[in-house]
Amino acid sequence: MRSSGKLRILLDSTYILPIVGVEVEGLREALAALRELRRERRAKFYYTPFNILEVLGKIAKLDYDASIVAAGLSAIEEELELTYPTVEGYLKALELRRRGFRDLIDLLLYATAVTRSLLLLTRDECLIQFLESQGESVESILSEEELLSMTRRERPAEES
């Protein structure tokens, strides 16, 4: 997943919200890094129906422009790859929910990443801490800091 080949990154909904016109504070650098990876074809990006459900839930609470939302949803369908959890992934999410983590969508995203060999890009420290406390692997989690260091580290070599 972090090998020298193309990265396969499942986006947390935080990174999808700007596509549908919802500004998220503190995302500028991460979005620039994602654009760079996409432009250089170093990564393939994924989303799930659960991302869309979560995004729509947030949009419904805001004053939104339907044309921007429609354009964003179309862009998501065209530019990102749709994926789903495996049966094993659904069961893993349910088990982790039973162990006490409240956000089922985050668990479904994590389980999708684990069972589909994807990296889940997230800034959700509560999820990461919960997984670690439960002895779950966090190898499939890609932090924003890791994302930024990947793009920074590779820039100087490209410029020389």
C-alpha positions in Angstrom: 0.0 0.0 0.0 2.9 2.4 0.7 5.2 0.7 -1.8 6.9 2.5 -4.6 3.9 1.7 -6.9 0.8 3.8 -7.3 -0.9 4.7 -4.0 -4.5 3.5 -3.6 -6.1 6.0 -1.2 -9.6 5.9 0.2 -10.6 9.4 1.1 -12.3 10.2 4.4 -15.3 12.4 3.9 -13.4 15.4 5.1 -11.5 15.4 1.9 -14.6 15.0 -0.2 -16.6 17.9 1.3 -14.7 20.6 -0.7 -15.6 18.9 -3.9 -19.3 19.6 -3.2 -18.6 23.2 -2.1 -18.2 22.8 1.6 -15.1 24.5 3.0 -13.1 22.6 5.6 -10.7 24.6 7.7 -7.0 23.7 7.5 -7.2 21.5 4.4 -5.4 23.7 1.9 -2.0 21.9 2.1 -3.6 18.4 2.1 -5.8 19.2 -0.9 -2.7 20.6 -2.8 -0.8 17.4 -2.0 -3.8 15.3 -3.3 -3.9 17.4 -6.5 -0.2 16.9 -7.0 -0.4 13.1 -6.5 -3.3 13.0 -9.0 -1.7 15.2 -11.6 1.5 13.1 -11.4 -0.6 9.9 -11.5 1.1 8.6 -8.4 -2.2 7.8 -6.7 -5.6 6.5 -7.4 -8.4 7.8 -5.1 -11.5 5.9 -3.8 -14.7 6.7 -2.1 -17.7 4.6 -0.8 -21.4 5.2 -0.7 -20.9 5.9 3.0 -18.8 8.9 2.2 -21.7 10.3 0.1 -24.2 9.6 2.8 -22.0 11.4 5.3 -21.4 14.3 3.0 -25.1 14.7 2.2 -25.8 14.7 5.9 -23.5 17.6 6.4 -24.7 19.5 3.4 -28.3 19.1 4.5 -27.5 21.2 7.6 -26.1 24.1 5.5 -27.3 26.7 3.1 -26.0 25.1 -0.1 -26.1 25.8 -3.8 -27.7 22.8 -5.5 -25.7 23.4 -8.8 -22.4 23.3 -6.9 -23.4 20.1 -5.1 -24.6 18.5 -8.4 -21.3 19.4 -10.1 -19.3 18.1 -7.2 -21.2 14.8 -7.0 -20.7 14.3 -10.8 -17.0 15.1 -10.3 -16.8 12.5 -7.6 -18.3 9.8 -9.8 -16.1 10.7 -12.7 -12.8 11.3 -10.9 -12.8 8.8 -8.0 -13.2 5.1 -7.9 -16.2 3.7 -6.1 -15.5 0.8 -3.7 -17.4 -1.1 -1.0 -16.4 -3.1 2.1 -16.1 -6.8 1.6 -18.4 -9.0 3.7 -15.5 -9.4 6.1 -15.2 -5.6 6.2 -18.9 -5.2 7.2 -18.4 -7.7 10.0 -15.2 -6.0 11.1 -17.0 -2.6 11.3 -19.8 -4.2 13.3 -17.4 -5.8 15.7 -15.5 -2.6 16.3 -18.8 -0.8 16.8 -19.8 -3.4 19.4 -16.4 -2.6 21.1 -17.5 0.9 21.6 -16.6 3.2 18.7 -19.7 5.3 17.9 -19.1 6.4 14.3 -20.1 3.5 12.1 -19.3 5.4 8.9 -15.7 5.8 10.0 -15.5 2.2 10.9 -16.9 1.2 7.5 -14.3 3.3 5.8 -11.5 1.8 8.0 -12.8 -1.8 7.3 -13.0 -1.0 3.6 -9.4 0.1 3.5 -8.2 -2.9 5.5 -10.1 -5.5 3.4 -9.5 -3.8 0.0 -5.8 -3.1 0.6 -6.3 0.7 0.5 -4.9 3.5 2.6 -7.5 5.5 4.4 -6.6 9.2 4.5 -8.0 10.6 7.7 -7.3 13.2 10.3 -9.6 11.4 12.8 -7.3 11.0 15.9 -10.2 9.5 17.9 -10.6 6.6 15.4 -6.8 6.0 15.3 -6.6 6.0 19.1 -9.5 3.7 19.4 -8.1 1.2 16.9 -4.7 1.2 18.6 -6.4 0.7 22.0 -8.2 -2.3 20.6 -5.0 -3.8 19.1 -6.1 -3.2 15.6 -3.5 -2.5 12.9 -3.3 1.1 11.8 -1.0 0.3 8.8 -3.9 1.1 6.5 -4.3 4.6 8.0 -2.5 7.4 6.1 -2.3 10.6 8.2 -2.3 14.0 6.7 1.2 14.5 8.0 2.4 11.4 6.1 0.6 12.6 3.0 2.3 16.0 3.2 5.7 14.5 3.9 5.4 12.2 0.9 4.9 15.1 -1.5 7.5 17.3 0.2 10.1 14.5 0.2 9.7 13.8 -3.5 9.7 17.4 -4.8 13.5 18.1 -4.5 14.4 15.0 -6.5 12.0 16.1 -9.2 13.5 19.6 -9.5 17.1 18.5 -9.9 
